[in-house]
Amino acid sequence: MPVTKFSTPEKYTYLNGFDSFHESEAIKGALPIGANSPQKPPLRPLRRKALRHSILPSASHSTYKRFSNPSEPILKEKLNCEPQQLR
């Protein structure tokens, strides 16, 4: 992977990818070369983060219920919070 030729050989191998998401391809040529997120990727692979958001949108959670026995003393005070969706 290093582009420059050094007198000391590279003793480590590096994986391509960002933020602990490493590149892997099930079909040869599925990953675009030289583009992190092209508009039209070859073979249309879906990114993991995009797929996660399309499966469960943030507005689809169930209703919240009050917790009857909080362990923190500050939570035993009466707090008036409305975590429900307003729309």
N, C-alpha and C positions, 0 to 999 in steps of 0.2 A: 503494500500500500504506500510506503513512502516514495515520493517522487524524486527526491534528491539522492544521489549516490554518496554515501558517507564512507569514510575509511573503516569505521567500526560497523560491523553488520548489525542489523536490527534483531534483537533477541525476543521481542514481543510481537504477537500478532494482534491486530485490532479488528473489531467488528464494526461494520457500518450501521448507522442508525442514530437516533436521537432519544435522550431521556429514558434510557433503559428499554427502548423498543428497538430491537435489532431487526435488520433486514432478513427476510427468508422468503423464498418463493417456491410454491408447489409446482408451478409450470414455468419452464424456462422462458425468460423474456417478459415475465409479468411485472417486474419492477422497472420503472423508468430509470434511465441512466442520466445523471446530471440534473435531475429535477426532484425536489422533495415532495411537492404536491402539485402535479400538473393538472390542468383543467380536464383533460381527457386522457387518463392513464391507459396504457395498453392492457387489454383483457379486463378492464374495469374492476380492479380489486378494491374492495371497500376497506377503508381504514378502520381500525378497531374503535377509535373514539367516536367516529361518525356513526358507526353501526350501533354503538351503545346508546347514543342519544336518539336514534331513530326508533329503537325498540321501546324505550320507556322515556317519554318526555317528562320534564320536571313538574309539569302541572297535573300529572296523573297519580299523585299520591293519595292514599286513603285519608279519612278524617283523623285528626289527632284526638286523643283522649287524655284526660287529666290523670296524673300519676298520684295515687292516693297516699303513698308512704315514702316521701323523699328522704334520702339518707343525709343530705347536707342541711345543717341548721338554718342557713340563710334561705333555703328553698321552702322551709316550713312557714315562712311569712306569707301573707296573702299577696300574691302577685296577680295582676290582671293582664294576662297576655292573651291575644287572640291569634293563634298561629294558623287558623283556617284560611283558605283562599278567599279573597274578597271579590273575585270575579267568577 
